[in-house]
Amino acid sequence: MRALVTLLMSVGIVNAVAEAQALPVSVESPKVFLESYVARTVQQDFTLRNDSDEPVKLIGTKSANTFVELLSSDPSTAVIAPHSSKNISLQFASRILIGAQRPPFDFFLLSDSGKQLSARGFGLVFIQNVFDLDRPEIDFGVVQSSTPTTKSLKLSSSDMPDIRLDRVLEAPEFLNAKVNEGGTALLVVTKAGAPWGIADGFIKLQTNSSIQPEVWVHYKVDVRGEIVPSQNPVNFSPDNVGQQQEESVRLSRAGGKPVKVRSVSTSGVAFGTRIDECAPVAPDCKLLRIILPAETSTGLIKGLVILKFEGLAQDLPLQVGGFRLAPGQKLKTLDDAATGASSSAKEPLDIGKAIERDYRNSSALPIPEGRGPLLKWSVTHESGVYGYAVYRGETDLGPFVRVSRDTLRAIENGGEQGDYQWRDTSAEPGKSYWYYIAALQNDGHKRKLSDPQKVVAK
């Protein structure tokens, strides 16, 4: 009889079966939130239940994806008797996800039989980025392969003003990346001879904080060389299966030198290709025809066309994308009906007035204990909001620092008005402060609900 192991964890229910089985059993996840920061390690306790008639011995674990990574496991060997359970602890972290997500928790349990037990679970998590830039990015635009180009990005944090960048953990070969002396900015330079084409990815940085030990900066660059394409990427317009499509790319070479294509290859999709003369015919120009076959399957189109040239060491990769519709399927676009929906301007939140409201308007809410300014606010439109954070400054111009350590979770009340209150117990009596409330969106962005409002601590 095969061994069947069922895993229960606080962020979901996971079933695992021997590798010989086609797929793990389907997953049912409870509504449990896991709140953390980018790259911060979170420990989860699991219950392993063996429903078979044989004992199962587990000797290790390993991660199976990069959305939520398994970092370490309980060092003790787990032997699970037939029809019994055993608890283990696993540590996870997410370095890519931002905001409220329901990512897969994929990992393998290694058994003494040499087989892997594949496990998958889903848990609703909220991953915050401590830096003021929600998704830090460096966009070089178009650069020349022969000419180094420099970009810099300042990274500051109102949530943690003392956080600093320590060092570069990982960067692509064609970029020189370094942290400035104060640990407040990233400096990036493209190297001479960088590969032609469009590239994007992440530069990974280590910080000095255990709250958020890493920050990943997204980079984008379009490197141009001697051969310049008229378009890159190349996008096919949505069309139905059964229709052949064609796109043309003009290949030009500076200085009047001839363009001699040695070979054309494709990856991702079996595109057809053909090299023609330009009109008018010129030695420094060729016309690349990219053909999307009629039988290309439905769904997202994503591939590469790679050109090699006589006398040139560099290849030219062209990104090719699009979408293929099923027979009879039509592309829906936004119409006037969607834009004609009624909308009303939202009044800005006035914290000063909120603090002065009659207490009876929020008497049902528990009053936070301690002394210090008691902030109260109401929100009538909370769609897409995960929670709230309070920021404080000593002048109306700031700087403003987050003073609510924990996220104030949004009330799930079917879209009706949400009433909130929070006390600043760290305020000095008699001193004036300026506060504003920020909404933490489900997509990870932070949005001010008001301009700063003055409050005198009592």
Secondary structure, DSSP 4 states (H G I P E B T S, - for coil): ---EEEEEETTEEEEEEETTSSSPPP----S-EEEEETT--EEEEEEEEE-SSS-EEEEEEEE--SSSEEEEE-SSPEEE-TTEEEEEEEEEE-SS--EEE--EEEEEEEETTS-EEEEEEE-EEEEE--SSSSS-EEEEEEEETTS--EEEEE---SS-TT--EEEEEE--TTEEEEE-TTSSEEEEEEPTTPPSEEEEEEEEEEES-SSS-EEEEEEEEEEE-SEEES-SSEEPPPEETT--EEEEEEEEEGGGPPP-EEEEEEESS--EEEEEE-SS--TTEEEEEEEE-TTPPSEEEEEEEEEEETT----EEEEEEEEEEPTT-------HHHHTS---PPPPP-HHHHHHS-GGGGTTSPPPSSSS-EEEEEES--TTEEEEEEEEESSTT---EE---S-EEPP-STTS-EEEEEE-TTPPTT-EEEEEEEEEETTS-EEESS--EEEE--
